[in-house]
Amino acid sequence: MKEFTITKNDAGQRLDRWLGKAVPLLPAPLAQKYIRLKRVKVNGKGAQRDYRLNIGDLLQLYINDEFFDAPTEDNAFLSVFRPELDIVYEDENVMVCNKRPGLLCHPDQGEYVNTLITHIQAYLYQKKEWSPRWENSFTPALCNRIDRNTGGLVMAAKTAEALRILNDKIRDREISKFYLATVVGKMTPPQGELKGFLLKDEKKNQVTVYQKPVPGGKTAVTRYKTLTVKNGLSLVECELLTGRTHQIRAQFAHTGHPLLGDGKYGRRSDNAKTDRKGQALWSYKLTFDFPTDAGVLEYLKGKTLEVPREGIDFVGEYFS
């Protein structure tokens, strides 16, 4: 509990508006709820949200200490009142969420509240499964990431041990990752492997595909299979055998079959034919292969998680 005495600089303000300034991380809906529940007292009693503060009023706030901290990237989850998550799987160690296109996985310079990891942390905090004040070092974290405009499955670790194991399994390619993509034209052959070397331009956040090794280039291998061809578009399943930045987008564009809606690697003439915003790409399936010991996550061995195709917007839109 924290106490505040109102001075002339704060007098005259509505209680709810003063509370928003005094407790900057407290979401407005939660502030209103705390006022209703009388967790905000004025001179020892509950008060209405539109109560006008007077000089000398004693306010007692029965609110968790962390809400009083200055807003930063690390505590942005406190500002999320109602986490928006499509949880495909969850247990005591891991979560797998179906990220919607347009949502960042991690904060960047322009956004640090409305991100997938922020919503996950808010969800676990509100469930009382995690609090930064309980831990000396660990914070729930994502184990993989996908581009902002790509939808699909993202794994998060709820414990330090789970994070270590999943990171190891991803590095050792013991988790198979499958994507669905809508590409322009018809792939020839209809199935196969795309192999090359990707060199990233950090300033442009863009990669270039080379067929021969280049200094700084990284090997990229994508296995693909055409599922449906319709109206000059192909629905393709892709399996990542390596995990490089923009791998699928860059490799298919390099073959002359860019992803529909891809503003970075696609063709304007193709994208102009649709009102789609963002590349037609979805991380739709994960398989936990685990040929080696997985410790506390051994129970996930052989498990497959999949997003139903009807839940992927471009499948129904272009191939119904």
Sequence and secondary structure as in RCSB ss.txt:
>XXXX:A:sequence
MKEFTITKNDAGQRLDRWLGKAVPLLPAPLAQKYIRLKRVKVNGKGAQRDYRLNIGDLLQLYINDEFFDAPTEDN
AFLSVFRPELDIVYEDENVMVCNKRPGLLCHPDQGEYVNTLITHIQAYLYQKKEWSPRWENSFTPALCNRIDRNT
GGLVMAAKTAEALRILNDKIRDREISKFYLATVVGKMTPPQGELKGFLLKDEKKNQVTVYQKPVPGGKTAVTRYK
TLTVKNGLSLVECELLTGRTHQIRAQFAHTGHPLLGDGKYGRRSDNAKTDRKGQALWSYKLTFDFPTDAGVLEYL
KGKTLEVPREGIDFVGEYFS
>XXXX:A:secstr
 EEEE  TTTTTSBHHHHHHHHSTTS HHHHHHHHHTT EEETTEE  TT B  TT EEEE   GGGGS   STT
GGGG SS    EEEE SSEEEEEE TT BSS BTTBSSSBHHHHHHHHHHHTTS  TTT SS   EES    TT 
EEEEEEESSHHHHHHHHHHHHTT EEEEEEEEEES  SSSEEEEEEEEEEETTTTEEEEESS  TT EEEEEEEE
EEEEETTEEEEEEEESS  TTHHHHHHHHTT  BTT TTTS HHHHTTS   S  EEEEEEEE  SS  GGGGGG
TT EEE  GGGSHHHHHHH 
